[in-house]
Structures are given as structure tokens and as C-alpha cells.
Amino acid sequence: MCSSISSTNNNNTMLQPFFMPDITEVGVDEAGRGALAGPVAAAAVVLPEKFSNTLLNDSKQLTAKQREELRSVIINEALAWGVALVPESVIDEINILNASILAMHNALDIVSKKLKFQHIIVDGNRFKPYCDVPFTTIVKGDAKYMSIAAASIIAKTERDRYMQKLHNEYPCYDWNKNMGYPTKKHRSAIEEFGPSRYHRMSFQLLKPKELSLFE
């Protein structure tokens, strides 16, 4: 059983605690789909019934400091949470959509070992069934529901920490700042040094006018 909810303007409303009240619901989100390098991350979070935090929002709307502060709050107060990374080699093999859903399922596996949930809410509009648990996909769900927002923060901070470590191995790509995303400096480094073993070779690493450099 699944359903999908389209986006509506929700900028002036508080995040909702649950999509389906009175059951155990887990929120799921990913981070890193659009990056040129590194893994895709996903997290799953079950929040307590009366959880409240005025700062909680879509991770993209927060500063790095705010995300780290909220990460600690979420980890300490969540009933259960899980986070998973799927590496660039798997992304290249099965594509980014399937890799993102795999990361989500892996995060749900971690949560399922801690407690049983009856419903899954997922940011976006694409998902695959997980163990016959009903799910709902929600466009911009990380700006609408607390558990999805919490999952987006866990996924984002986990991946950022990982990219900081990769930066120490390959400082030329500026991953400590761009986190593997296609900034001008990142692409200039690919042009100058070529791709690393952490780059997603199935992605367009350079803009079309730059591709001849690899031919």
C-alpha cells in the first residue's frame, strides 16, 4: 500500500509531527543525490509523540552549525534512528535513484531492529516497497513533517562528515566546502587533475565544452 502527496506552499506553517497519528511512523530522507563524488546517504528517524523543536527544518535551510546541534538533539531524543551510505561504485552500477532507495532501505533495516513501525513517510516522489510496510511519498516532505526533517539532518551531517574525511585524502577537490557537489572550483580541479576514485563516473563530471579534455 502506498500513496503520494504533491507539494504545497508550507513556508509559513509549523512542521507537522505525523502524517498518520496514533501509529509508529518513520520518516526517511536522503542526501547527496546531486553530488559528483562520494556516497549517497539516507537516514530514517522515529520521533517521540511529543517531540518539539522550533529550529527543526529541512536541512538545506539550516547552517552547518545548526544541523550539528540538531543532530545531537535528534540522536538523543529519537525513539530510533538509522543512517546508511551507498558508495559511488554502487551508484555507478545501479544508478543514483536505485542507490538512494537502497540507502533508505538500509537505514530502515537499522531502525527495524530497534522497534516495529507501521508506516513510512519519504521525502520526494520515488520509493520502492519496504517489507510490506505502507508508505507515503511526500514532495518537499522535509519542510512539512518533523521525522522527515530529522532524517534529512542526520543524512546530511553523516555525509558531510564522510566527505570531510575524503577531503583529507584528496584536498585538491575542495570537498571540505563543496561536499562533492558540482561547484566551479570542483569542476576546475577535475579538469586539472582528472577524476579521483571517489568520483561518480556515470555522472557528467565536466560541462560539455570541457569533455574533450578526457578524449
N, C-alpha and C positions, 0 to 999 in steps of 0.2 A: 504494500500500500504506500503510495507516495502522492505528494501534491506539490504545487509550485505557486509562489506568491511573487507578483511583479513589484517593481519599485514604485514607491510614492514619496513625496517630499516629506521628510521626517526631521528636518533640521531643528525645528522649534519644539519638539516633544521629547520627553524623557524616554530612555530606553525601557523597553518592557521586560519584566522578569521572565516570562514564559510565553511560548506560543500556545501550548496546551497545558493549562494548570491542572493541579491535583494528580499528576503523574511525574515520574522521574524522567526528565528531559535533558539531553546533552546537546550542547552547541559545538559546531565544528567549523573551522576556517583554515585557510592555507596562507602561506607567504612565500614569495619568490618565483611565482609563475613567469613573470616577465623578465627575469634576470638572464644575462648571457652566460653566467658562470655560477658554479656551486649548486647545492641541492635545492629541492623544493621541500618546504616544511609544512606540517599540518598539526593542529592541536585539537583536542576535544576536552570540553570542560563541563562539569555538572556543578552548578552553584546551589547553595542552600536557599531555602524558600524565601527567607527574609534578607537576603544579601542586598546591600545598598552601597553605592559609592558614586558620588557626584562627578568624579573625574573619569569614570569608565566611559569609553567611546571607541569607535573604530580606531585601530592602532595607527592608521595613516594620518589621523587628525591630532595625534599626540607627539610631544617631543620625545627624544630618546630617554631623557631623564624621567619623564612621566611614565613611559612604558615600563622602565625598570622598577619604578616604585609600585606600579600596579601589578607587575609580575609577582612581586613578593606578597602582596595582599591576596592575589588570586590563589597562589600556591598554598598559602596558609589557611585560607578560608573555604576553598572549594571542597565539595564532598568527594570529588575525584577529578583527576586530570591526567592527560597523557599527551605526549608530543613525539613526532616521528619525522625523520629526514629520509628522503629518497634521493640518491646521488645522481649526478649528471650522466653517468654511464647508463643508468636505467631510464632516465629521461630520454636520452638519445635512442634507446632501444624501443620504448613503448609509447613515446610522445608525452608532451607535458600534461595534457589533460588526464591521461591514464595514470601518469606518475603522481599527479596531485591527488587523485582519488585513492590511489594506493597508499599514499601518506596518510590520508584521512582514515582509511580503514585500519592502518597500523596503529594510529593514535586511539581509535575506538577499541581496538584489541586490548590496549593497556587499561583503558577505563573499565572495560567489561570484566576484567579480572578483579576489580575493586568493588564494583556494585553493578546491579542489574538496572538497565534503563529501558523505558517503554517507547521513547520517541526521540528522533534525531532531527535537529534543525541545522541546515547547512547554508553557509553564505554562497550566493551565486545561483546559477540555474542548471548546474550539471552535477550529477551524483549517480552512483550505482548502488543497488540494494546491499544492505549490510545485515546478514544473519536474520533476514525476515523481519527486522525491526522497522516499523513505519517511519517514514522520513518526509520532511518538507524542505524544499529548496526555496530560499528567500533572497531575491536580488537586493543587494546592499543591506543584507541582514546584520552585518557588523555595526551598522548605525541604527539598528532597530531593537535588537534583543541582547540582553546582558551576557548570556552564555556564549553567543557568537562573538561579541566584542571581546570577551575574556579570552576566547580561543585565538582570536586574531592577535592579541597581545602576546600570548605565550608562543605562538608560532613565529611571530616577527622577532621577538627578543631571542629565541632559541637560534633562529637562522642568523641573525646579526652577530651573535657570539661566535658562531661557527665561522662566519666569513672573516671576522677579526683574526681568528687563528690562521686561516688560509692566507690572509694578508701578510703575515709574518714570513710565510714561505715564498710568496710572490708579491713583494711590495710595489713592483712597478705598475700594477693594475689599479692601485688606489682603492682596493676593496674595503679598507677600513672606513672609507667615506661613502663609496657608491654601492657597497654590498653586492657587487656583481651586476648591477643594473647598467643599461647602455648609456652612460654619460659620454660626453665628448672626450674627456681625459681617458676614460676606459678604452674607448674605441681607438684613440690615438696610440695607446700602449699596445693594443693588439696589432695595429698597423706596423708599429716599430719592432716589437719583439715576437710577434706571432702569438697564436693561442697557447694557453697552458693546458695541462692535463685535466684541469677542473672546468674548462670551458665546454659549453654545450655545442657540440659540433653539428647538431641538427638545426641549430638556430642560425640566423643571418647575423654573423658577428660584426661584419662591416657593412656599411651602406653600399649600394650597387657600384658607385664610382670607385670604391676602394677595393672591390673584389678582385680586380685584375692583378693585384699585388701577390695573391696566392696562386695565380695560374702560371 
